[in-house]
Amino acid sequence: MLNIIVYGPGCSRCVETEKVVRHAVEQMGVTAEVQKVNDPIGMAKAGVLLTPAVTVNGLVKVSGRIPKEDEVRGWLAAASATTGR
């Protein structure tokens, strides 16, 4: 199972990022847990300085912008291949 976290305080860009990530997960049919973190302390602990940000299995994949859906699919495919799922 992939662990995906979307970081952001709840702004419209953060909400859009979460939608893009959830849609990509759904379209690919991967097993993933998608979480939302809006706590500044949680963001700091993850090393997130700019939002929105996304981590996949603990690795920051994007920070400070909304990712494109094909970009997210690439991350999911790579992470799935690494975990064997």
C-alpha positions as CSV (number, residue, x, y, z in Angstrom):
1,M,0.0,0.0,0.0
2,L,1.3,3.5,-0.9
3,N,1.2,6.2,1.7
4,I,0.4,9.6,0.1
5,I,0.2,12.8,2.1
6,V,-1.0,16.1,0.8
7,Y,0.2,19.1,2.9
8,G,-1.4,22.4,3.0
9,P,-3.4,24.8,5.2
10,G,-6.6,24.3,3.3
11,C,-6.3,26.9,0.5
12,S,-7.9,26.4,-2.9
13,R,-4.6,25.2,-4.3
14,C,-4.2,22.6,-1.6
15,V,-7.8,21.4,-2.1
16,E,-7.1,21.1,-5.9
17,T,-3.9,19.2,-5.2
18,E,-5.8,16.7,-3.1
19,K,-8.4,16.3,-5.9
20,V,-5.7,15.7,-8.5
21,V,-4.0,13.1,-6.3
22,R,-7.2,11.2,-5.3
23,H,-8.3,11.2,-9.0
24,A,-5.0,9.7,-10.1
25,V,-5.1,7.1,-7.4
26,E,-8.7,6.2,-8.4
27,Q,-7.9,6.1,-12.2
28,M,-4.8,3.9,-11.7
29,G,-6.5,1.5,-9.2
30,V,-3.5,1.5,-6.9
31,T,-3.9,0.6,-3.2
32,A,-3.0,3.8,-1.4
33,E,-3.9,5.7,1.7
34,V,-4.3,9.4,1.0
35,Q,-4.0,11.7,4.0
36,K,-4.3,15.5,4.4
37,V,-2.0,17.3,6.8
38,N,-2.8,21.0,7.5
39,D,-0.9,21.3,10.8
40,P,2.1,23.6,10.5
41,I,4.1,21.4,12.9
42,G,3.4,18.3,10.9
43,M,4.4,20.1,7.7
44,A,7.7,21.3,9.3
45,K,8.5,17.8,10.6
46,A,8.1,16.5,7.0
47,G,10.4,19.2,5.7
48,V,7.6,21.0,3.8
49,L,8.4,24.7,3.4
50,L,6.0,25.6,0.5
51,T,2.4,24.3,0.0
52,P,0.8,22.6,-1.5
53,A,3.1,19.6,-1.2
54,V,2.8,15.9,-1.7
55,T,4.8,13.0,-0.3
56,V,4.7,9.4,-1.6
57,N,6.0,6.9,0.9
58,G,7.8,9.7,2.8
59,L,9.5,11.3,-0.2
60,V,8.5,14.8,-1.1
61,K,7.5,14.8,-4.8
62,V,6.3,18.3,-5.2
63,S,6.2,21.5,-3.2
64,G,4.8,25.0,-3.9
65,R,2.6,24.1,-6.9
66,I,-0.3,21.9,-8.0
67,P,1.0,18.8,-9.8
68,K,-0.3,17.7,-13.1
69,E,-2.3,14.4,-13.0
70,D,0.1,12.6,-15.4
71,E,3.0,13.6,-13.1
72,V,1.1,12.1,-10.1
73,R,0.5,8.9,-12.2
74,G,4.2,8.7,-12.8
75,W,5.0,8.9,-9.1
76,L,2.4,6.2,-8.4
77,A,3.6,3.9,-11.0
78,A,7.2,4.2,-9.8
79,A,6.3,3.8,-6.2
80,S,4.0,0.8,-7.0
81,A,6.9,-0.9,-8.9
82,T,9.2,-0.3,-6.0
83,T,6.8,-1.8,-3.4
84,G,5.7,-4.6,-5.7
85,R,2.0,-3.5,-5.8
